[in-house]
Amino acid sequence: MAQYGFGAGLVFVKPIADYAGNAVSNPTPLKVGELQDISLDMSFDTKLLRGSNQFPVAVGRGAGKVSGKAKFARFNGIMLNIAIFGQGSGTGIRAVFNDTTGGTAIPSTPFQITPVTAYTGLLEGSTPVFVQDLGVVNGTTGLPMKRVASAPAAGQYSVVEATGIYTFSSADNVSAIKAQINFEYTATSTTGVSQAVVNVPMGYAPSFRLELLMSYGGKNMTWILPGCIGSKFTLATRLDDFLIPDFDFEAFADPGGNILYYGLSE
């Protein structure tokens, strides 16, 4: 039976060095989840030698390039760090809460709501900590409420971001207004990954190894790029569809001068 390829295949990545070129100790390999498609492009410049006639008398190969594009649907913070940022990542959640519950009733004196407490059961992770206000909506009218420094009147609120405590007016308490509070927060998590990406000098980039496997009809095809750096990562959301980012990468030779390896069953 002849050998064919079918489907998107499987891709594995393994970190080589961080953004500053420091070798990664005990590197963690990772299977890229829910791969949608991947392409490897091997291109070369050609140089044509002409005399006085129209067509070349010799053709030489100039610079070559191996690059690729991949789309995958499953997100993983380790993957982003391996292939894009390479600056180390920490545990924990950094998230935004958008209140779609209809809101929280404004209580009596002192007319205050602490959202990390009010929405605890809806927040990701544990021990949430308020970071910053992202606006409040009147759950009755659907209109945004105005933030003021202090002493809010009807339709207004104030917030102390150091404590995450919101204060509303007595009038909105009397009117039984419900406040839909949107805010950013952090939380502890055993699975969450977060990272602050810093501005580093040009030329710095993490490197990784990439392996592509395609199996069909009991036969395997393997392409290995021993050295890669990410060149582009695009997040483009779409209404009524899954988020599938685009990831571009460039290959370079390993210390032995090998730019790629491949293996076929035939």
Contacts in CASP RR format, 6 or more apart in sequence:
PFRMAT RR
TARGET T0000
AUTHOR 0000-0000-0000
METHOD contacts of the structure
MODEL  1
MAQYGFGAGLVFVKPIADYAGNAVSNPTPLKVGELQDISLDMSFDTKLLR
GSNQFPVAVGRGAGKVSGKAKFARFNGIMLNIAIFGQGSGTGIRAVFNDT
TGGTAIPSTPFQITPVTAYTGLLEGSTPVFVQDLGVVNGTTGLPMKRVAS
APAAGQYSVVEATGIYTFSSADNVSAIKAQINFEYTATSTTGVSQAVVNV
PMGYAPSFRLELLMSYGGKNMTWILPGCIGSKFTLATRLDDFLIPDFDFE
AFADPGGNILYYGLSE
1 217 0 8 1.000
1 219 0 8 1.000
2 266 0 8 1.000
3 216 0 8 1.000
3 219 0 8 1.000
3 221 0 8 1.000
3 264 0 8 1.000
3 265 0 8 1.000
3 266 0 8 1.000
4 216 0 8 1.000
4 217 0 8 1.000
5 214 0 8 1.000
5 216 0 8 1.000
5 221 0 8 1.000
6 214 0 8 1.000
6 216 0 8 1.000
7 214 0 8 1.000
7 216 0 8 1.000
8 35 0 8 1.000
8 36 0 8 1.000
8 37 0 8 1.000
8 38 0 8 1.000
9 35 0 8 1.000
9 38 0 8 1.000
9 212 0 8 1.000
9 213 0 8 1.000
9 214 0 8 1.000
9 215 0 8 1.000
10 31 0 8 1.000
10 32 0 8 1.000
10 35 0 8 1.000
10 212 0 8 1.000
10 213 0 8 1.000
10 214 0 8 1.000
11 31 0 8 1.000
11 32 0 8 1.000
11 35 0 8 1.000
11 38 0 8 1.000
11 70 0 8 1.000
11 72 0 8 1.000
11 210 0 8 1.000
11 211 0 8 1.000
11 212 0 8 1.000
11 213 0 8 1.000
12 29 0 8 1.000
12 30 0 8 1.000
12 31 0 8 1.000
12 32 0 8 1.000
12 210 0 8 1.000
12 211 0 8 1.000
12 213 0 8 1.000
13 29 0 8 1.000
13 30 0 8 1.000
13 32 0 8 1.000
13 79 0 8 1.000
13 82 0 8 1.000
13 83 0 8 1.000
13 208 0 8 1.000
13 209 0 8 1.000
13 210 0 8 1.000
13 211 0 8 1.000
14 27 0 8 1.000
14 28 0 8 1.000
14 29 0 8 1.000
14 30 0 8 1.000
14 82 0 8 1.000
14 208 0 8 1.000
14 209 0 8 1.000
14 211 0 8 1.000
15 24 0 8 1.000
15 27 0 8 1.000
15 28 0 8 1.000
15 81 0 8 1.000
15 82 0 8 1.000
15 86 0 8 1.000
15 206 0 8 1.000
15 207 0 8 1.000
15 208 0 8 1.000
16 23 0 8 1.000
16 24 0 8 1.000
16 27 0 8 1.000
16 206 0 8 1.000
16 207 0 8 1.000
16 208 0 8 1.000
16 209 0 8 1.000
16 227 0 8 1.000
17 23 0 8 1.000
17 24 0 8 1.000
17 206 0 8 1.000
17 207 0 8 1.000
18 24 0 8 1.000
18 86 0 8 1.000
18 87 0 8 1.000
18 88 0 8 1.000
18 206 0 8 1.000
19 85 0 8 1.000
19 86 0 8 1.000
19 87 0 8 1.000
19 200 0 8 1.000
19 204 0 8 1.000
19 205 0 8 1.000
19 206 0 8 1.000
20 200 0 8 1.000
20 204 0 8 1.000
21 204 0 8 1.000
21 206 0 8 1.000
21 207 0 8 1.000
28 78 0 8 1.000
30 76 0 8 1.000
30 78 0 8 1.000
30 79 0 8 1.000
30 82 0 8 1.000
32 70 0 8 1.000
32 72 0 8 1.000
32 74 0 8 1.000
32 79 0 8 1.000
33 72 0 8 1.000
33 73 0 8 1.000
33 74 0 8 1.000
33 76 0 8 1.000
34 72 0 8 1.000
34 73 0 8 1.000
34 74 0 8 1.000
35 70 0 8 1.000
35 71 0 8 1.000
35 72 0 8 1.000
36 71 0 8 1.000
36 72 0 8 1.000
36 73 0 8 1.000
36 244 0 8 1.000
37 70 0 8 1.000
37 71 0 8 1.000
38 68 0 8 1.000
38 69 0 8 1.000
38 70 0 8 1.000
38 71 0 8 1.000
38 212 0 8 1.000
39 68 0 8 1.000
39 69 0 8 1.000
39 70 0 8 1.000
40 66 0 8 1.000
40 67 0 8 1.000
40 68 0 8 1.000
40 212 0 8 1.000
40 223 0 8 1.000
40 225 0 8 1.000
41 65 0 8 1.000
41 66 0 8 1.000
41 67 0 8 1.000
41 68 0 8 1.000
41 69 0 8 1.000
42 64 0 8 1.000
42 65 0 8 1.000
42 66 0 8 1.000
42 260 0 8 1.000
43 64 0 8 1.000
43 65 0 8 1.000
43 67 0 8 1.000
44 61 0 8 1.000
44 62 0 8 1.000
44 63 0 8 1.000
44 64 0 8 1.000
44 65 0 8 1.000
45 61 0 8 1.000
45 62 0 8 1.000
45 63 0 8 1.000
45 64 0 8 1.000
46 59 0 8 1.000
46 60 0 8 1.000
46 61 0 8 1.000
46 62 0 8 1.000
47 59 0 8 1.000
47 60 0 8 1.000
47 61 0 8 1.000
47 62 0 8 1.000
48 56 0 8 1.000
48 58 0 8 1.000
48 59 0 8 1.000
48 60 0 8 1.000
49 56 0 8 1.000
49 57 0 8 1.000
49 58 0 8 1.000
49 59 0 8 1.000
49 60 0 8 1.000
50 56 0 8 1.000
50 57 0 8 1.000
51 57 0 8 1.000
65 250 0 8 1.000
66 225 0 8 1.000
66 250 0 8 1.000
66 251 0 8 1.000
66 259 0 8 1.000
66 260 0 8 1.000
67 231 0 8 1.000
67 248 0 8 1.000
67 249 0 8 1.000
67 250 0 8 1.000
67 251 0 8 1.000
68 248 0 8 1.000
68 249 0 8 1.000
68 250 0 8 1.000
68 251 0 8 1.000
69 246 0 8 1.000
69 247 0 8 1.000
69 248 0 8 1.000
69 249 0 8 1.000
70 246 0 8 1.000
70 247 0 8 1.000
70 249 0 8 1.000
71 244 0 8 1.000
71 245 0 8 1.000
71 246 0 8 1.000
71 247 0 8 1.000
72 244 0 8 1.000
72 245 0 8 1.000
72 247 0 8 1.000
73 242 0 8 1.000
73 243 0 8 1.000
73 244 0 8 1.000
76 193 0 8 1.000
77 89 0 8 1.000
77 193 0 8 1.000
77 195 0 8 1.000
78 89 0 8 1.000
78 193 0 8 1.000
80 89 0 8 1.000
80 195 0 8 1.000
80 233 0 8 1.000
81 87 0 8 1.000
81 88 0 8 1.000
81 89 0 8 1.000
81 193 0 8 1.000
81 195 0 8 1.000
81 206 0 8 1.000
82 206 0 8 1.000
82 208 0 8 1.000
83 206 0 8 1.000
83 208 0 8 1.000
83 228 0 8 1.000
83 230 0 8 1.000
83 233 0 8 1.000
83 247 0 8 1.000
83 249 0 8 1.000
84 206 0 8 1.000
84 230 0 8 1.000
84 233 0 8 1.000
85 195 0 8 1.000
85 197 0 8 1.000
85 206 0 8 1.000
86 206 0 8 1.000
87 195 0 8 1.000
87 197 0 8 1.000
87 198 0 8 1.000
87 200 0 8 1.000
88 195 0 8 1.000
89 193 0 8 1.000
89 194 0 8 1.000
89 195 0 8 1.000
90 193 0 8 1.000
90 194 0 8 1.000
90 195 0 8 1.000
91 188 0 8 1.000
91 189 0 8 1.000
91 190 0 8 1.000
91 192 0 8 1.000
91 193 0 8 1.000
91 194 0 8 1.000
92 125 0 8 1.000
92 186 0 8 1.000
92 187 0 8 1.000
92 188 0 8 1.000
92 189 0 8 1.000
92 192 0 8 1.000
92 193 0 8 1.000
92 194 0 8 1.000
93 124 0 8 1.000
93 125 0 8 1.000
93 185 0 8 1.000
93 186 0 8 1.000
93 187 0 8 1.000
93 188 0 8 1.000
93 189 0 8 1.000
93 192 0 8 1.000
93 194 0 8 1.000
94 131 0 8 1.000
94 184 0 8 1.000
94 185 0 8 1.000
94 186 0 8 1.000
94 194 0 8 1.000
95 123 0 8 1.000
95 124 0 8 1.000
95 184 0 8 1.000
95 185 0 8 1.000
95 186 0 8 1.000
95 187 0 8 1.000
96 134 0 8 1.000
96 182 0 8 1.000
96 183 0 8 1.000
96 184 0 8 1.000
96 185 0 8 1.000
97 115 0 8 1.000
97 119 0 8 1.000
97 122 0 8 1.000
97 123 0 8 1.000
97 181 0 8 1.000
97 182 0 8 1.000
97 183 0 8 1.000
97 184 0 8 1.000
97 185 0 8 1.000
98 182 0 8 1.000
99 119 0 8 1.000
99 137 0 8 1.000
99 180 0 8 1.000
99 181 0 8 1.000
99 182 0 8 1.000
100 180 0 8 1.000
101 119 0 8 1.000
101 122 0 8 1.000
101 180 0 8 1.000
102 139 0 8 1.000
102 178 0 8 1.000
102 180 0 8 1.000
103 139 0 8 1.000
103 178 0 8 1.000
103 179 0 8 1.000
103 180 0 8 1.000
103 181 0 8 1.000
104 113 0 8 1.000
104 115 0 8 1.000
104 118 0 8 1.000
104 119 0 8 1.000
104 178 0 8 1.000
104 179 0 8 1.000
104 180 0 8 1.000
104 181 0 8 1.000
105 176 0 8 1.000
105 177 0 8 1.000
105 178 0 8 1.000
106 113 0 8 1.000
106 168 0 8 1.000
106 172 0 8 1.000
106 173 0 8 1.000
106 176 0 8 1.000
106 177 0 8 1.000
106 178 0 8 1.000
106 179 0 8 1.000
107 113 0 8 1.000
107 173 0 8 1.000
108 173 0 8 1.000
109 170 0 8 1.000
110 167 0 8 1.000
111 167 0 8 1.000
111 168 0 8 1.000
111 169 0 8 1.000
111 170 0 8 1.000
111 172 0 8 1.000
111 173 0 8 1.000
112 165 0 8 1.000
112 166 0 8 1.000
112 167 0 8 1.000
112 168 0 8 1.000
113 165 0 8 1.000
113 166 0 8 1.000
113 168 0 8 1.000
113 179 0 8 1.000
113 181 0 8 1.000
114 130 0 8 1.000
114 163 0 8 1.000
114 164 0 8 1.000
114 165 0 8 1.000
114 166 0 8 1.000
115 130 0 8 1.000
115 164 0 8 1.000
115 166 0 8 1.000
115 181 0 8 1.000
115 183 0 8 1.000
116 123 0 8 1.000
116 128 0 8 1.000
116 129 0 8 1.000
116 130 0 8 1.000
116 164 0 8 1.000
116 183 0 8 1.000
116 185 0 8 1.000
118 181 0 8 1.000
119 181 0 8 1.000
120 128 0 8 1.000
123 185 0 8 1.000
123 187 0 8 1.000
124 187 0 8 1.000
124 189 0 8 1.000
125 187 0 8 1.000
125 188 0 8 1.000
125 189 0 8 1.000
125 192 0 8 1.000
126 187 0 8 1.000
126 188 0 8 1.000
126 189 0 8 1.000
127 187 0 8 1.000
127 188 0 8 1.000
128 185 0 8 1.000
128 186 0 8 1.000
128 187 0 8 1.000
129 185 0 8 1.000
129 186 0 8 1.000
129 187 0 8 1.000
130 161 0 8 1.000
130 163 0 8 1.000
130 164 0 8 1.000
130 183 0 8 1.000
130 184 0 8 1.000
130 185 0 8 1.000
131 161 0 8 1.000
131 183 0 8 1.000
131 184 0 8 1.000
131 185 0 8 1.000
131 186 0 8 1.000
132 161 0 8 1.000
132 183 0 8 1.000
132 184 0 8 1.000
133 147 0 8 1.000
133 159 0 8 1.000
133 161 0 8 1.000
133 164 0 8 1.000
133 166 0 8 1.000
133 182 0 8 1.000
133 183 0 8 1.000
134 182 0 8 1.000
134 183 0 8 1.000
134 184 0 8 1.000
135 144 0 8 1.000
135 145 0 8 1.000
135 147 0 8 1.000
135 181 0 8 1.000
135 182 0 8 1.000
135 183 0 8 1.000
136 144 0 8 1.000
136 145 0 8 1.000
136 147 0 8 1.000
136 157 0 8 1.000
136 166 0 8 1.000
136 179 0 8 1.000
136 180 0 8 1.000
136 181 0 8 1.000
136 182 0 8 1.000
137 143 0 8 1.000
137 144 0 8 1.000
137 145 0 8 1.000
137 179 0 8 1.000
137 180 0 8 1.000
137 182 0 8 1.000
138 144 0 8 1.000
138 145 0 8 1.000
138 155 0 8 1.000
138 177 0 8 1.000
138 178 0 8 1.000
138 179 0 8 1.000
138 180 0 8 1.000
139 177 0 8 1.000
139 178 0 8 1.000
139 179 0 8 1.000
139 180 0 8 1.000
140 175 0 8 1.000
140 176 0 8 1.000
140 177 0 8 1.000
140 178 0 8 1.000
142 180 0 8 1.000
145 155 0 8 1.000
145 156 0 8 1.000
145 157 0 8 1.000
145 179 0 8 1.000
146 155 0 8 1.000
146 156 0 8 1.000
146 157 0 8 1.000
147 156 0 8 1.000
147 157 0 8 1.000
147 158 0 8 1.000
147 159 0 8 1.000
148 156 0 8 1.000
148 157 0 8 1.000
148 158 0 8 1.000
149 158 0 8 1.000
150 158 0 8 1.000
150 167 0 8 1.000
151 158 0 8 1.000
152 158 0 8 1.000
152 167 0 8 1.000
152 168 0 8 1.000
152 169 0 8 1.000
153 169 0 8 1.000
153 171 0 8 1.000
154 169 0 8 1.000
154 171 0 8 1.000
154 172 0 8 1.000
154 175 0 8 1.000
155 168 0 8 1.000
155 169 0 8 1.000
155 171 0 8 1.000
155 172 0 8 1.000
155 177 0 8 1.000
156 168 0 8 1.000
156 169 0 8 1.000
157 166 0 8 1.000
157 167 0 8 1.000
157 168 0 8 1.000
157 169 0 8 1.000
157 179 0 8 1.000
158 166 0 8 1.000
158 167 0 8 1.000
159 165 0 8 1.000
159 166 0 8 1.000
159 167 0 8 1.000
164 183 0 8 1.000
166 179 0 8 1.000
166 181 0 8 1.000
168 177 0 8 1.000
168 179 0 8 1.000
172 179 0 8 1.000
186 194 0 8 1.000
205 229 0 8 1.000
205 230 0 8 1.000
206 229 0 8 1.000
206 230 0 8 1.000
207 227 0 8 1.000
207 228 0 8 1.000
207 229 0 8 1.000
207 252 0 8 1.000
208 227 0 8 1.000
208 228 0 8 1.000
208 229 0 8 1.000
209 224 0 8 1.000
209 225 0 8 1.000
209 226 0 8 1.000
209 227 0 8 1.000
209 228 0 8 1.000
210 224 0 8 1.000
210 225 0 8 1.000
210 227 0 8 1.000
210 228 0 8 1.000
210 249 0 8 1.000
210 251 0 8 1.000
211 222 0 8 1.000
211 223 0 8 1.000
211 224 0 8 1.000
211 225 0 8 1.000
212 222 0 8 1.000
212 223 0 8 1.000
212 224 0 8 1.000
213 220 0 8 1.000
213 221 0 8 1.000
213 222 0 8 1.000
214 220 0 8 1.000
214 221 0 8 1.000
214 222 0 8 1.000
215 221 0 8 1.000
218 265 0 8 1.000
219 264 0 8 1.000
219 265 0 8 1.000
219 266 0 8 1.000
220 263 0 8 1.000
220 264 0 8 1.000
220 265 0 8 1.000
221 262 0 8 1.000
221 263 0 8 1.000
221 264 0 8 1.000
221 265 0 8 1.000
222 261 0 8 1.000
222 262 0 8 1.000
222 263 0 8 1.000
222 264 0 8 1.000
223 260 0 8 1.000
223 261 0 8 1.000
223 262 0 8 1.000
223 263 0 8 1.000
224 260 0 8 1.000
224 261 0 8 1.000
224 262 0 8 1.000
225 251 0 8 1.000
225 259 0 8 1.000
225 260 0 8 1.000
226 253 0 8 1.000
226 254 0 8 1.000
226 258 0 8 1.000
226 259 0 8 1.000
226 260 0 8 1.000
226 261 0 8 1.000
227 251 0 8 1.000
227 252 0 8 1.000
227 253 0 8 1.000
227 254 0 8 1.000
228 249 0 8 1.000
228 250 0 8 1.000
228 251 0 8 1.000
228 252 0 8 1.000
229 249 0 8 1.000
229 250 0 8 1.000
229 252 0 8 1.000
230 247 0 8 1.000
230 248 0 8 1.000
230 249 0 8 1.000
230 250 0 8 1.000
231 248 0 8 1.000
231 249 0 8 1.000
231 250 0 8 1.000
232 246 0 8 1.000
232 247 0 8 1.000
232 248 0 8 1.000
233 245 0 8 1.000
233 246 0 8 1.000
233 247 0 8 1.000
233 248 0 8 1.000
234 245 0 8 1.000
234 246 0 8 1.000
234 247 0 8 1.000
235 243 0 8 1.000
235 245 0 8 1.000
236 243 0 8 1.000
236 245 0 8 1.000
236 246 0 8 1.000
237 243 0 8 1.000
251 259 0 8 1.000
251 260 0 8 1.000
252 259 0 8 1.000
253 259 0 8 1.000
END
